[in-house]
């Protein structure tokens, strides 16, 4: 679909009073690894997607994506939570009610750790929903280092051993309760089908009034994760803007881990996207020009005060704008985060990473967040020539857990009506 055709389609959607109900394509479901593990599609809401603009022969032997009408579904007050920021209007989800997910696998959780309070049975009393994006097909298509498919598993293992159950945040602030919905079951090598599953699962969480946090996984999965929010923001008559922490622009035309923000800017009506941690040496001139010409704003690493620049961007989007934020772990220096799909030789410090996570967490208009590209097979000290006797595997996963907790700390600082 070229640009003129896509614009014409969106205008038709905008000017149509009644939209035809969406019918999901008849997907042949793969045989689950265990009959009680894979959760069937929910009946809470039909899947709705904006069609890829780049589903021609770029994915090799994979099955081409079937045509899906690129419309936004009509608002249904019985299925879509009309009060997304009001804790008194949250729906309760039970274990197994989120489509295309497998149950989360946690190691033993000590009562003294924050992870011990994470619910896997029900979202009752929870504000946050954790969703594992356990796929790295996009990384392989982008010729990166595979391994991020096991990122959610390593993240849970690290979080089980890190973070106090009741941290010393002061009497006014307490970390929000978290519901772990499990991991998305990928559709084999069919990346488009996996993306549709992510969008449907994230949509169920948003419709229940929960704040979804994705843990991945290839960065391409940010696109379908945020796409679910974009569909609902359009219904609400608000604009959508985003922030990413990443040395890479990720605006490639080809489907893979290098495409999420081009897809969001082109297909999901994103009004503005700011990138922090940008490294000009790992981005082409053509990609930078396209990004700036398409509502992108670049904040190079070391260009100024991270706290001031980020706070300025977030403050500018507080009124009628809904926000998403995506944290690619390869924005952090490889000395601290070797376990990523693409190591960064001159990245952020952990302190900068935690500061950024906390700042976006406390922003009232932010409605989804993800931590991506955690690649446990590369998170090993023996890959470093100067590792010490106490330098154990899992340092990047532990840092990802710290970033998650820093985000929750910021979230706890919101006023009650915006949590």
C-alpha positions in Angstrom: 0.0 0.0 0.0 1.6 3.3 -1.0 1.3 6.6 1.0 -1.6 8.0 -1.0 -3.6 4.8 -0.7 -3.0 4.6 3.0 -3.9 8.3 3.6 -7.1 7.7 1.6 -8.0 4.7 3.7 -7.5 6.7 7.0 -9.6 9.6 5.7 -12.4 7.1 4.8 -12.2 5.8 8.4 -12.3 9.2 9.9 -15.4 10.3 7.9 -17.4 7.2 8.3 -20.0 7.3 11.0 -20.4 3.6 11.5 -17.6 1.1 10.9 -18.2 -2.4 9.9 -17.3 -4.9 12.6 -13.8 -6.3 12.2 -13.4 -10.0 11.5 -10.1 -11.6 12.5 -8.5 -13.7 9.8 -8.8 -17.5 10.3 -5.5 -18.2 11.7 -4.4 -21.8 12.0 -3.2 -22.1 15.5 -0.1 -24.1 16.2 -0.3 -27.1 18.5 0.5 -25.8 22.0 3.5 -27.3 23.9 1.1 -28.4 26.6 -2.7 -28.5 26.5 -3.0 -26.6 29.7 -0.3 -24.0 29.0 -1.3 -22.0 25.9 -4.2 -19.8 26.6 -6.9 -19.6 23.9 -8.0 -16.3 22.4 -10.2 -14.2 24.7 -13.7 -13.3 23.7 -13.4 -9.9 25.5 -12.5 -8.0 22.3 -11.8 -8.9 18.7 -8.3 -8.4 17.5 -7.8 -5.2 15.4 -4.7 -4.2 13.7 -3.4 -1.5 11.3 -1.9 -3.3 8.3 1.9 -3.4 7.8 3.0 -1.3 4.9 6.0 -3.4 4.3 4.8 -7.0 4.1 6.2 -7.8 0.6 9.1 -10.2 0.1 11.2 -8.8 2.9 10.4 -11.8 5.2 11.7 -14.5 2.9 9.9 -17.8 3.2 7.5 -16.6 5.9 3.8 -16.6 5.1 2.7 -13.1 3.8 0.3 -11.3 6.1 -3.3 -11.6 4.9 -5.1 -8.4 4.1 -6.7 -6.9 7.2 -8.8 -3.7 7.0 -6.8 -0.9 8.6 -9.7 0.6 10.5 -10.0 1.5 14.1 -12.7 -0.5 15.9 -15.8 1.3 17.2 -15.9 2.3 20.8 -17.7 -0.2 23.0 -18.2 1.0 26.6 -18.7 -2.6 27.8 -15.4 -3.7 26.5 -13.2 -0.7 26.6 -12.5 0.9 30.0 -13.8 4.5 29.8 -11.7 5.6 32.8 -8.1 4.4 31.9 -6.5 6.3 34.8 -9.1 5.7 37.5 -8.2 2.8 39.8 -11.9 2.6 40.8 -12.9 1.6 37.3 -10.4 -1.2 36.7 -11.7 -4.6 35.6 -10.4 -7.8 37.2 -8.5 -10.3 35.0 -8.0 -13.8 36.1 -5.0 -16.0 35.2 -5.5 -17.4 31.7 -7.7 -14.6 30.5 -5.1 -12.8 28.4 -5.0 -14.3 24.9 -2.0 -16.0 23.4 0.0 -16.1 26.6 1.7 -18.9 28.6 1.8 -18.9 32.4 4.7 -17.0 33.9 7.6 -19.2 35.3 9.0 -17.8 38.5 11.8 -19.2 40.6 11.3 -19.3 44.3 10.5 -15.8 45.6 11.6 -14.7 49.0 9.0 -13.0 51.2 11.4 -10.2 51.7 11.6 -9.3 48.0 9.2 -7.2 45.9 8.6 -10.1 43.5 6.9 -12.1 46.2 3.9 -9.7 46.1 3.5 -10.0 42.3 0.2 -11.8 41.5 0.0 -14.5 38.9 -3.6 -15.4 39.7 -5.7 -12.2 39.5 -5.3 -8.5 38.7 -7.5 -7.6 41.7 -6.0 -4.6 43.4 -3.2 -4.3 40.8 -2.4 -1.2 38.7 0.4 -2.7 36.6 0.3 -5.7 34.2 3.5 -7.4 33.2 3.6 -9.0 29.8 6.6 -11.0 28.5 7.4 -10.4 24.9 9.4 -13.6 24.4 10.4 -13.5 20.8 13.5 -12.5 18.8 12.5 -13.3 15.3 12.9 -9.6 14.5 16.5 -9.6 15.9 17.4 -12.4 13.5 15.8 -10.7 10.6 17.8 -7.6 11.4 21.0 -9.7 11.6 21.5 -9.1 15.3 22.6 -11.5 18.1 19.7 -13.8 18.8 18.8 -14.6 22.4 16.3 -12.0 23.5 13.5 -14.5 23.3 14.6 -15.7 26.8 14.7 -12.1 28.1 11.4 -12.3 30.1 12.6 -15.5 31.8 15.9 -13.9 32.9 14.1 -10.8 34.0 11.9 -12.7 36.4 14.8 -14.7 37.7 16.7 -11.4 38.5 13.7 -9.7 40.0 13.0 -12.6 42.3 16.3 -11.9 44.0 16.3 -8.1 43.8 14.3 -5.3 45.4 12.9 -4.9 48.9 9.3 -5.9 49.5 8.6 -2.5 51.2 11.3 -0.1 50.0 12.1 3.1 52.0 10.3 5.5 49.7 8.7 7.6 52.4 5.2 7.3 54.0 3.4 8.9 51.0 4.7 6.5 48.3 4.3 2.8 47.9 5.1 0.7 44.9 2.0 -0.3 42.9 0.8 -3.9 42.9 1.7 -5.9 39.8 -0.2 -8.7 37.9 2.1 -11.0 35.8 0.1 -12.1 32.8 2.8 -14.4 31.4 4.6 -14.5 28.1 3.2 -14.1 24.5 3.4 -17.4 22.6 5.1 -16.6 19.3 3.6 -17.8 16.1 6.7 -19.6 15.0 8.6 -17.6 12.3 5.5 -15.7 11.2 6.5 -12.3 12.7 3.3 -10.6 11.5 1.1 -13.1 13.3 3.2 -12.7 16.5 2.7 -9.0 16.2 -1.1 -9.4 16.0 -1.0 -11.6 19.1 0.9 -8.9 21.0 -1.6 -6.2 20.0 -4.6 -8.3 21.1 -3.0 -9.2 24.4 -2.0 -5.6 25.2 -5.4 -4.4 24.2 -7.1 -6.7 26.8 -4.8 -5.2 29.5 -5.6 -1.6 28.5 -9.3 -2.3 28.3 -9.1 -3.7 31.9 -7.7 -0.3 33.0 -4.2 -1.8 33.7 -0.9 -0.1 32.9 1.0 -2.6 30.6 4.7 -3.1 30.9 6.3 -5.2 28.2 9.6 -7.1 28.8 11.4 -8.3 25.7 12.3 -9.5 23.4 13.1 -8.0 20.0 12.5 -4.3 19.7 10.1 -4.8 16.8 7.6 -6.0 19.4 7.3 -2.4 20.6 5.3 -1.6 17.5 2.4 -4.0 18.1 2.6 -3.4 21.8 2.1 0.4 21.3 -0.3 -0.2 18.4 -2.9 -1.4 20.9 -2.7 1.9 22.7 -2.8 3.8 19.5 -6.2 2.2 18.6 -7.7 3.3 21.9 -6.2 6.8 21.9 -7.9 7.4 18.5 -11.2 6.4 20.0 -10.7 8.9 22.9 -9.9 11.8 20.5 -6.4 12.3 21.9 -3.0 12.5 20.3 -0.3 10.0 20.8 3.4 10.8 21.3 6.4 8.7 22.3 9.8 8.6 23.9 12.5 6.0 23.3 15.9 5.5 25.0 18.0 3.9 22.3 21.2 4.6 20.4 19.4 3.5 17.2 16.5 5.3 15.5 14.9 2.0 14.5 13.2 3.4 11.4 14.1 0.8 8.8 11.6 -0.1 6.1 12.3 -3.8 6.4 10.4 -5.9 9.0 12.7 -6.7 11.9 13.9 -5.3 15.2 15.0 -2.1 13.4 11.5 -1.0 12.3 9.3 -0.2 15.3 9.3 3.6 15.3 9.0 4.0 11.5 5.9 1.8 11.7 4.5 3.8 14.6 5.0 7.1 12.9 3.7 5.9 9.6 0.7 3.8 10.7 -0.4 4.8 14.1 -0.7 8.6 13.8 2.0 9.3 16.3 2.3 13.1 16.5 5.8 13.3 17.9 8.6 10.9 18.9 11.7 11.9 20.9 14.8 9.7 21.1 17.3 10.0 23.9 20.8 8.3 23.8 21.1 8.6 20.0 24.5 7.7 18.6 25.1 9.3 15.1 27.8 6.7 14.3 25.3 3.8 14.3 22.6 5.5 12.2 22.6 6.4 8.5 22.2 9.9 7.3 19.2 8.8 5.3 17.4 7.4 8.4 18.2 10.5 10.4 16.8 12.7 7.7 13.6 10.6 7.4 13.1 10.6 11.2 13.4 14.4 11.5 11.1 15.0 8.5 8.5 12.7 10.0 7.9 14.3 13.5 11.0 12.9 15.1 13.2 14.8 17.6 16.8 13.7 18.3 18.6 14.1 21.6 22.2 12.8 21.1 24.0 11.2 23.9 26.0 13.8 25.8 24.2 16.7 24.2 23.0 18.2 27.5 21.4 17.4 30.8 19.3 14.2 30.4 17.1 15.2 33.3 16.4 18.7 32.0 15.8 17.7 28.3 13.6 14.7 29.2 11.6 16.7 31.7 11.1 19.4 29.1 9.7 16.9 26.6 7.5 15.2 29.1 6.1 18.5 30.4 5.3 19.6 26.8 3.0 16.5 26.4 1.0 16.8 29.6 -2.2 18.3 28.3 -4.1 16.5 25.5 -1.4 13.9 24.6 -1.1 10.3 25.6 2.4 9.0 25.8 4.3 5.7 25.4 7.9 5.0 26.4 10.3 2.3 25.2 13.6 1.5 26.9 16.1 -0.4 24.7 18.8 -1.8 27.1 21.5 -1.3 24.5 21.4 2.4 25.3 23.5 1.4 28.4 27.2 1.0 28.1 28.4 -2.5 27.5 30.5 -2.4 30.6 27.2 -2.5 32.6 24.9 -4.2 30.1 26.7 -6.8 27.9 23.6 -9.0 27.6 21.8 -7.2 24.8 21.2 -7.8 21.1 23.7 -5.0 20.1 26.3 -3.9 22.6 27.0 -0.2 23.1 30.7 0.7 23.6 29.9 4.3 24.7 26.4 4.3 26.3 24.7 5.5 29.4 25.6 4.7 33.0 23.1 2.7 35.1 22.4 5.9 37.1 21.2 7.7 33.9 19.1 4.7 33.0 17.3 4.7 36.4 16.8 8.4 36.2 15.1 8.2 32.8 12.9 5.3 33.9 11.7 7.1 37.1 11.0 10.4 35.2 8.8 8.7 32.6 7.1 6.6 35.3 5.9 9.7 37.1 4.5 11.3 34.0 0.6 11.2 34.2 -0.1 10.9 30.5 2.1 7.9 30.0 0.0 4.7 29.5 2.5 2.0 28.4 6.2 1.2 28.9 8.5 -1.5 27.8 12.1 -2.7 28.5 13.5 -4.5 25.4 16.4 -6.4 23.9 17.5 -8.3 27.1 19.6 -11.1 25.7 20.6 -13.6 28.4 22.9 -15.8 26.3 25.3 -12.8 26.0 24.9 -11.7 29.7 27.9 -13.7 30.9 31.1 -12.3 32.6 33.4 -14.8 31.0 32.9 -12.9 27.7 34.8 -10.1 29.3 38.6 -10.5 29.6 38.8 -8.8 33.0 36.0 -10.6 34.8 36.5 -11.2 38.5 35.6 -14.2 40.8 32.4 -12.6 42.0 31.3 -11.3 38.5 28.4 -13.7 38.0 26.1 -14.0 35.0 22.9 -12.0 34.8 24.2 -8.4 35.4 22.1 -7.0 32.5 19.0 -8.9 33.7 19.6 -7.5 37.2 19.9 -4.0 35.7 16.7 -4.5 33.8 15.0 -5.4 37.1 16.4 -2.2 38.7 15.0 -0.1 35.8 11.6 -1.8 36.2 11.6 -0.9 39.9 12.8 2.7 39.2 9.8 3.0 36.8 7.5 1.8 39.5 9.0 4.3 42.0 8.1 7.1 39.5 4.7 5.6 39.1 4.1 5.7 42.8 4.8 9.4 42.8 1.8 10.1 40.6 -1.4 11.5 42.1 -3.9 8.7 42.9 -6.2 9.6 40.1 -3.5 9.3 37.4 -2.1 5.9 38.4 
